[in-house]
Amino acid sequence: MPPPAVLLATADELLLDDLLRLAAAAEVAPRVENDLLGLRRNWQTATLVVVGEDLADPLARTQPTRRSGVLLATRASPRTPPRSTPPPAPDPQWAALPGDSDAYRHALAIGAEGVFVLPTDEAALGDKLSDALDGGVRTAVTLAFVGGCGGAGATTLAAAVAITAGRRGLRSMLIDGDPLSGGIELVLGTETYEGSRWPALLNAAGRVSASALRAALPSVDGLAVLSWDQSDVTALPPEAMRSVLGAAQRSSDLVVVDLPRRPDPAAEEAFVRATSTLVVVPRDVRSCAAAARLVAPLREVAHDLRVVAREPGLNGLSALDVADHLSLPLAAKLGSERDLPSSLDEGRFDPRPRSALGRAAGEVLDLFGLYGLLAA
């Protein structure tokens, strides 16, 4: 039999009923073991192991191999008040709450990542079960790109970073977060590819299946791309961005988001959730002045702001001048490519490692430790 994505291990029938109900809601078909032997047999193979408190102490005595993806579940006593209610000090019923000292001691002993007391923690545990269905939780680096001024080249750099990451063997997704742009797929030349675009996902809310999202999107050389079609949709609900970005982060090593310069609730969702925001700024005085007006409000919603300084014509500012003017760390330098406009028009976007775009993309990936297969 194939290894289970989720293993539920408990001899407590009431707890098992609760766990099976949550698994059904998450559309997960778990393997169930009700004794220590079955738990130990499947300990290393399941993506997620949910151990009932009744089996935690016996398991701890066997000194199991430490692994990730282990949770401890227990049931609250009927007399346990809601967690939001502060416990009255003189009431003796608070002296032995299930899941307090014993459950956390057992969780520590087996290396569990968390304790879930049902029914209080049902929603959180349900999310963990859904994560396992998506193949486990990835820690995706999420990079947001925005132009410091119009025509800065943020979109082409974002596409170059995503493509370069794919060539390094990283599982990546490229998201166009600007409904008024021409569509990032026009840069890639994928506008005729089959797959879903943003208009099909505008009603997305809550939790979106990570695997289903990736399967629905157009793909170029393994890079999943979410862009805009040529419809008249000009607004993106923040709920849709939140749900789609969450699914992208659960199924990727790297998520690259190209965002608009204007204030936008959906863009703010992406800025807040990004690992880092990179502002692409040409190295001239007017571009720096425009970028300074953008950076001020960005500091309110984005953390780890950095600048990519793009080479202008002769007599421009230095990259360090741009970084100093904006009071931002320099992430990379982007040189000019004379043939880039014609390559984009002809659908030949191909950021080679030795090209200006390819070198800048490599600098960005190296900065965040995204070496991929090159590290081997």
Sequence and secondary structure as in RCSB ss.txt:
>XXXX:A:sequence
MPPPAVLLATADELLLDDLLRLAAAAEVAPRVENDLLGLRRNWQTATLVVVGEDLADPLARTQPTRRSGVLLATR
ASPRTPPRSTPPPAPDPQWAALPGDSDAYRHALAIGAEGVFVLPTDEAALGDKLSDALDGGVRTAVTLAFVGGCG
GAGATTLAAAVAITAGRRGLRSMLIDGDPLSGGIELVLGTETYEGSRWPALLNAAGRVSASALRAALPSVDGLAV
LSWDQSDVTALPPEAMRSVLGAAQRSSDLVVVDLPRRPDPAAEEAFVRATSTLVVVPRDVRSCAAAARLVAPLRE
VAHDLRVVAREPGLNGLSALDVADHLSLPLAAKLGSERDLPSSLDEGRFDPRPRSALGRAAGEVLDLFGLYGLLA
A
>XXXX:A:secstr
    SEEEE S HHHHHHHHHHHHHTT   EEE SHHHHHHTTTT SEEEEEHHHHHHHHHT     SSEEEEEE
  TT   TTS   TT GGGGG TTSHHHHHHHHHHT S EEEETTTHHHHHHHHHHHHTTS    EEEEEEESST
T SHHHHHHHHHHHHHHTT  EEEEE  TTSS THHHHT TTS S  GGGGTT  S   HHHHHHHS EETTEEE
E   SSS     HHHHHHHHHHHHHT SEEEEE  SS  HHHHHHHHH SEEEEEEESSHHHHHHHHHHHHHHHH
H SSEEEEEE  STT   HHHHHHHHT  EEEEE   TTHHHHHHTT     TTSHHHHHHHHHHHHTT  GGGG
 
